[in-house]
Amino acid sequence: MAQKFRIVIVGGGVAGLALATRLGNSVGRAGRAEITLVDKSFAHVWKPMLHCFAAGTAANENDRISFMSQASRHHFEFWPGEITAVDRSAKTLALAPIRDPANGELVVDARTLEYDALVLCIGSRANDFGTPGVAEHCMFIDNLVDANGFNDRFRMELLRAFANHQALDIAIVGGGATGTQLAAELHKALDIASLYSFGEKPPKLRITLLEAGPRILPAFPEAVSDAAVRQLEAIGVSVRTSAMVSGADENGFVLKDGSRVPATLRVWAAGVKAPDVTSHFGGLKLSRSGQLEVRPTLQVMEDDNVFAMGDCAFIAEKPVAPTAQAARQQAHHLARYLPQWMNGKPLPAFTFRNKGAVVALGDYNGWGTFPGGTVFGGGWLHGLSARMVHLMLYRQHQFELYGPVRGTISCLVDWLDVFVRPSVRLD
Ligand SMILES: Cc1cc2nc3c(=O)[nH]c(=O)nc-3n(C[C@H](O)[C@H](O)[C@H](O)COP(=O)(O)OP(=O)(O)OC[C@H]3O[C@@H](n4cnc5c(N)ncnc54)[C@H](O)[C@@H]3O)c2cc1C
């Protein structure tokens, strides 16, 4: 029997899981291609929710999608594994050995997978730009492990602050969507936790948001940045713009002007760079942030059979910001055109369609922008419309992956859960 066309997708994030599911449902189901998804973890999470997992305001048991279960329902295969290299002449990729996290014992040897088409979508992480002390003394919110690790520390430090009648100082570097939303979400977590514990005197949270640029939320109109600062200050977050961090240690951050920002918990949520492994992908051209440079067709510069999309890709001719919106659109583009390309038809160029952006500051406020720059949200409804849109984007993603029936059941389960469990993680 002739070998089927093999498409290997590495990274089951916003872009990769949408692509694997759509291709599985089309060419996988029809038996025209063998689709394999590889990811270093076993479950998918919607990355724009990571700050909620870090604060404990979302229960990630309900929000994880198992790759194996998704694969079995949508006609693709899943292999757990971390990509370490690509050999483009042999059309193979190397996966690191898998070890038992509990004791380091070898579970699966290093492996090699063969491909006819390879799609790389391994996302990004925050960029500390080599700032001294950051790697050693700061926490990151780049994946579920980081977010859960932060939440463990956050709950312990809150308990310590409560027991010792002290305030808890947290400093967050990066006034983009991640840092700004995290600052508000941590306050929301304490507000909810105080309903269950801490008696009449909950610990005081002193959060400082540090941004090197002249304003926070630079991707939004200035009116939104100003309103967000007012909202954050109203809940007690201190916002410092034009504050360039020059170092970090176990006591806090040092700023370029020599001043210090003391903090028990230090979070680095600034900058974006691709995972370091992109430099082992057979000499593919990289951007300054290590992203794989691609043509408008999402093929890498040097190889027609290797594609990159989402945060780890850089469209040299017409760059787009690394967002979930762009990652999804790129996945939809490849899901639509790869099957034709397999039959020898040329690939059309990807065009990004900006549908606006939304930012939600916990339950306190939220704003959105339409493509023309019109702002909605804010006001006396506390940005309810924007917060609803923010939630709807997540539900849309869930429905895409689960389908309408399981998507609806998943929503109902989440809503019913509110009557059973506290709406913040307490254990
Ligand atoms: C806290 C936070 C809030 C955000 N809010 C928004 C928002 O409101 N709106 C918006 O549009 N965007 C938002 N973003 C950005 C958005 O999440 C990303 O742009 C989007 O997730 C990119 O999708 P992706 O598929 O490229 O990567 P990801 O979704 O990050 O997926 C990458 C996948 O690759 C896997 N992987 C990584 N390295 C390897 C390896 N070596 N081998 C195998 N697998 C690997 C990972 O496990 C992961 O599953 C936010 C990001 C964060 C961190």
The ligand as an ORCA input file, in Angstrom:
! r2SCAN-3c Opt
* xyz 0 1
  C      -1.141     35.597     30.054
  C      -1.346     35.806     28.584
  C      -2.475     36.484     28.126
  C      -2.689     36.644     26.752
  N      -3.809     37.292     26.340
  C      -4.078     37.382     25.016
  C      -5.285     37.985     24.573
  O      -6.096     38.453     25.375
  N      -5.533     38.025     23.223
  C      -4.642     37.496     22.300
  O      -4.923     37.526     21.085
  N      -3.486     36.929     22.695
  C      -3.177     36.845     24.027
  N      -2.012     36.270     24.443
  C      -1.073     35.759     23.417
  C      -1.541     34.386     22.901
  O      -1.740     33.525     23.989
  C      -0.512     33.821     21.953
  O      -0.305     34.731     20.906
  C      -0.991     32.483     21.354
  O      -1.173     31.525     22.382
  C       0.026     31.951     20.334
  O      -0.400     30.700     19.880
  P       0.677     29.622     19.396
  O      -0.104     28.459     18.897
  O       1.673     30.253     18.505
  O       1.485     29.213     20.724
  P       0.959     28.591     22.086
  O      -0.482     28.734     22.224
  O       1.857     29.158     23.117
  O       1.308     27.032     21.917
  C       2.628     26.550     21.784
  C       2.603     25.041     22.019
  O       3.888     24.511     21.680
  C       4.303     23.580     22.671
  N       5.766     23.570     22.649
  C       6.615     24.570     22.990
  N       7.898     24.188     22.811
  C       7.849     22.922     22.346
  C       8.865     21.975     21.959
  N      10.178     22.256     22.005
  N       8.463     20.732     21.527
  C       7.127     20.405     21.480
  N       6.131     21.275     21.834
  C       6.504     22.517     22.250
  C       3.693     24.122     23.964
  O       3.543     23.092     24.937
  C       2.345     24.666     23.478
  O       1.326     23.675     23.556
  C      -1.749     36.110     25.818
  C      -0.600     35.451     26.266
  C      -0.402     35.292     27.639
  C       0.848     34.563     28.108
*
